[in-house]
Amino acid sequence: MLLFVAIRSEHQAVLRYALEIGLPVTKVHGRESEYFSLGNIGPRKVMVVRTTEGPFSHAGSASKAFHCLTETQATGLVSVGMAFGTMPSRQQPGDVLVSTGILPYDEAHVRTSPTTSSFHDYSKVRRFPASEALLNEFRATAATPEWRRNVHIGLMLSGAAKIYCSEFRDRLARKCEHGRGDFVVGGEMEGVGIASASPQDAPNWVIVKAICDFADHDREQVIKETRPLACRNAARFVLDTLSRKATP
């Protein structure tokens, strides 16, 4: 099992919580990446891999997912860290988001019409489903008393753009989720790369991230305050699930 993190705060949160619950943390040098082994957690050997932010570049999530899955022969991948929420009236910073799938919103078509100079058509955006087996493990943790009020399970937007506009966020969520099953609960930047390294009919991944902002105009200031909580909650939720520490 590979745990993917993108930024330093996400990486540190996973390693710190691993040490808190008594897991060994050992640096391992591979051909394609540097890994941090957490030893065996339940039936799995678990390693942490850091990418750059977003899907692009040699060290981005797309390239890293392909090369690291090939090198380690891992059978599962969980992307852990921070995300933006899409429902500020129902969500709060620190709430955990679990993806049933991702919607790569960069697949939009830019068109023209007689009444507008241009518009974005999201009808062709594909739904990439997450691993149902991994989802079921996280659903079980989400149903426990500790987590049931603070976990949101649904689709997640994923793309390379950083969004600072609540109006655009709402329009994107509404247009992309139409006809694709679940509500959009949040968005992030690495999932689209991770999904590209997995067969769509046999996915081996899931995105588990906690809310640090709502993709609006003041997100940069908000993130400074909420980043530690979001990173810790995501790390705690994932590692407690994998180590079977959640109590039904």
C-alpha angles and dihedrals in degrees: 000000000000122000110204121206127174112192132044094252092055091048094049093046093055094046094045094050091046089057091046092059093045102260118147116243115205128169114232124190114214131178093254103030149356111260134194110215118212092188122232116338108189107312095342138083105223128202132178121225126189122213132180117265113282133008100286135091130038091289095041123113096265096054094038093049093052097044098039095047089050094046097046099031086225115177097205140035130195120190107213130189143055131351140165122255124228101201110057092172091059104027136058137193110284095032112132122238122204117191123227084186143327132253112210098213093189086079089078118127117228109219141170130229137185091259103040134040092227142343139183116249111204096177092104096052107122127223112231108198123220124230109287092207092055091042091056091055092053093043088058091055091044089058094058120104092249095058111020095097095045106045125086119192121198146086121329129208114231131188146120097262122099108222123213100167126086092198092055091044092054094045091048093050093046096047097041097047095049109119095356101104112245134053118261106251099178149326142243142165111243104054096078090059094046093050090053090064094054130071107253092223093050107032118186100187145075132187116229114177137149126231117261099162145350101245093253135130097284098044095118092059093041093051091057089061101037103038096091093050094045095048094046094047093050092048093046094048093049098044094043089052094048093046092047090237095135112104117221 
